[in-house]
């Protein structure tokens, strides 16, 4: 499969999962179920509190959190004594988050949504309506994060 098709397939999958009502982090995670080796139910649980910039506190974008979690499966730092593995994981997360920042101007949810600093929102999730999808960039951000991970995976496989 060509790179563009591989990337677009992951992007479309993540965006479709988001449109089904899963939060931004869950959608990214579930699009990479095959990479994590975890079932979708486990991924949904892992990403539950990370939507809306961590529980709608509007900090790090949930899609970026999802990317970071997937990076932990791609480049695990599973031995606390192995600093080089931890460094490699952090480098990968920073690289992919940097691509996201370059594409979208920030990795912070409130900035991506144009909200005021420290503007926490009530814990009730937003109602998913046509207006929500038109007003919010979240679906596109989900797609961007999935595409960034997919591009990395494709390039790594091809190298």
BELNORPE-V718557 format. One record per residue. RES is the residue in one letter. PSI is psi in whole degrees, 0 to 359 (999 if undefined). Layout:
[[RES:PSI] [RES:PSI]]
//
This chain:
[[X:138] [X:154] [X:311] [X:318] [X:319] [X:313] [X:314] [X:325] [X:316] [X:318] [X:309] [X:321] [X:311] [X:317] [X:322] [X:320] [X:317] [X:316] [X:339] [X:354] [X:356] [X:153] [X:172] [X:317] [X:313] [X:319] [X:317] [X:312] [X:313] [X:333] [X:347] [X:31] [X:320] [X:331] [X:322] [X:331] [X:6] [X:153] [X:160] [X:326] [X:320] [X:319] [X:322] [X:317] [X:315] [X:319] [X:359] [X:315] [X:4] [X:0] [X:155] [X:30] [X:45] [X:95] [X:41] [X:22] [X:354] [X:35] [X:229] [X:129] [X:136] [X:329] [X:326] [X:322] [X:318] [X:317] [X:316] [X:320] [X:315] [X:322] [X:326] [X:335] [X:329] [X:319] [X:71] [X:143] [X:78] [X:1] [X:109] [X:343] [X:347] [X:90] [X:332] [X:325] [X:321] [X:316] [X:317] [X:319] [X:313] [X:320] [X:317] [X:314] [X:314] [X:322] [X:311] [X:320] [X:325] [X:321] [X:318] [X:315] [X:317] [X:321] [X:322] [X:355] [X:349] [X:165] [X:7] [X:124] [X:309] [X:325] [X:320] [X:329] [X:354] [X:32] [X:161] [X:153] [X:134] [X:12] [X:76] [X:153] [X:160] [X:153] [X:348] [X:126] [X:153] [X:144] [X:130] [X:103] [X:175] [X:323] [X:318] [X:309] [X:329] [X:323] [X:323] [X:142] [X:5] [X:316] [X:318] [X:322] [X:322] [X:313] [X:319] [X:315] [X:317] [X:320] [X:321] [X:313] [X:314] [X:318] [X:317] [X:313] [X:317] [X:313] [X:323] [X:319] [X:323] [X:339] [X:999]]
//
